[in-house]
Amino acid sequence: MPLAHAAPGKKAKSGKVVVFTQLFEEADTDDNGILDFEEFSNSYGASERPVVTLFRFNQLSGRWLDNRGIIKIGRGVYLSDFIESNGGRKINPDKTEMFFTADTYRDGFLSPDEFFATRIQSASSRASSMKAFEKLDKNDDGRLSPAEFGANIKV
């Protein structure tokens, strides 16, 4: 694979290009020049929080939600985007973006399973996650509203 260049108008440092090209090539297991979600989730850009990994992938791959909550599929992650975002590590969701990404049922609330995806997996057991969930669930309805989660979303 040829050495990638920075996005137009920006000049990446050659050391950064070399390092992130190598990380990209290691993650691109099918050698097609594009990281799919599985490849990205095993790359440097992955987070211990599954929802952060998904958010980073969606941002880099051109995926987005339209105003009806329908996912528009992007193209995957290209090397130039991977380099520019330091492997995705420059992309970190705020509470609102995290809530919106974790709400996979698209019902405006987080279930315990959706909430678990927002937690650091290596240090978070289901039991400790449920304790945190129950503490945040002020009205004891078994789901978290945006306000209970700390997101700035109006429902």
ZIRA-V364161 format. One record per residue. RES is the residue in one small letter. OMEGA is omega in degrees with one decimal (NA if undefined). BURIAL is + if it has 24 or more other C-alpha atoms within 12 Angstrom, else -. Layout:
res & omega & burial
RES & OMEGA & BURIAL
RES & OMEGA & BURIAL
This chain:
res & omega & burial
m & -179.7 & -
p & 177.7 & -
l & -176.8 & -
a & 176.8 & +
h & 178.9 & +
a & 177.2 & +
a & 179.7 & -
p & 178.3 & -
g & 179.1 & -
k & -178.7 & -
k & 178.1 & -
a & 176.3 & +
k & -174.5 & -
s & 177.9 & -
g & 178.1 & -
k & 179.9 & +
v & -178.7 & +
v & -177.4 & +
v & -176.5 & -
f & 172.3 & +
t & 178.8 & +
q & 178.5 & -
l & 178.7 & +
f & -178.1 & +
e & 176.6 & +
e & -178.8 & +
a & -176.6 & +
d & -172.2 & +
t & 177.9 & -
d & 176.0 & -
d & 178.8 & -
n & 177.5 & -
g & 179.6 & +
i & 175.7 & +
l & 170.5 & +
d & -174.5 & +
f & -178.8 & +
e & 178.7 & -
e & -179.7 & +
f & -177.6 & +
s & 174.1 & +
n & -176.4 & +
s & 176.7 & +
y & -177.1 & +
g & -179.2 & +
a & 179.2 & +
s & 173.4 & +
e & 176.0 & -
r & -177.8 & +
p & -178.3 & +
v & 177.1 & +
v & 176.3 & +
t & 179.0 & +
l & 179.3 & +
f & 179.6 & +
r & 179.5 & +
f & -179.6 & +
n & 180.0 & +
q & -177.7 & +
l & -174.7 & +
s & -179.4 & +
g & 175.3 & -
r & 176.6 & +
w & 175.9 & +
l & 176.1 & -
d & -174.5 & -
n & 175.6 & -
r & 179.4 & -
g & -179.9 & -
i & -178.9 & -
i & 173.2 & -
k & -174.1 & -
i & 178.3 & -
g & -170.2 & -
r & -170.4 & -
g & -176.5 & +
v & 177.6 & +
y & -178.3 & +
l & -177.3 & +
s & 177.6 & +
d & 179.0 & +
f & 179.1 & +
i & -176.1 & +
e & -176.8 & +
s & -177.0 & +
n & 179.2 & +
g & -177.2 & +
g & -175.4 & +
r & 177.1 & +
k & -174.7 & -
i & 179.7 & +
n & -177.9 & +
p & 169.9 & +
d & -176.9 & -
k & -178.5 & -
t & 179.0 & +
e & 178.3 & +
m & 178.8 & +
f & -177.0 & +
f & 178.8 & +
t & -178.6 & +
a & -177.6 & +
d & -176.0 & +
t & 177.2 & +
y & 179.3 & -
r & 178.6 & -
d & 178.7 & -
g & 179.1 & +
f & 174.8 & +
l & 172.1 & +
s & 175.6 & +
p & 179.0 & +
d & 177.9 & +
e & 177.7 & +
f & -179.2 & +
f & 179.5 & +
a & 178.5 & +
t & -175.5 & +
r & 174.7 & +
i & -172.1 & -
q & -176.5 & -
s & -177.0 & -
a & -172.8 & -
s & 175.2 & -
s & 176.6 & -
r & -177.8 & -
a & -179.5 & -
s & 176.8 & -
s & 179.6 & +
m & 176.0 & +
k & 179.0 & -
a & 179.4 & -
f & -178.8 & +
e & 177.9 & -
k & 179.6 & -
l & -177.0 & +
d & -173.0 & +
k & -178.0 & -
n & 176.2 & -
d & 179.2 & -
d & 176.4 & -
g & 177.3 & -
r & -179.3 & +
l & 172.7 & +
s & 175.4 & +
p & -179.6 & +
a & 178.7 & -
e & 179.6 & +
f & -178.2 & +
g & 179.1 & -
a & 179.4 & +
n & -178.8 & -
i & 175.5 & -
k & 177.8 & -
v & NA & -
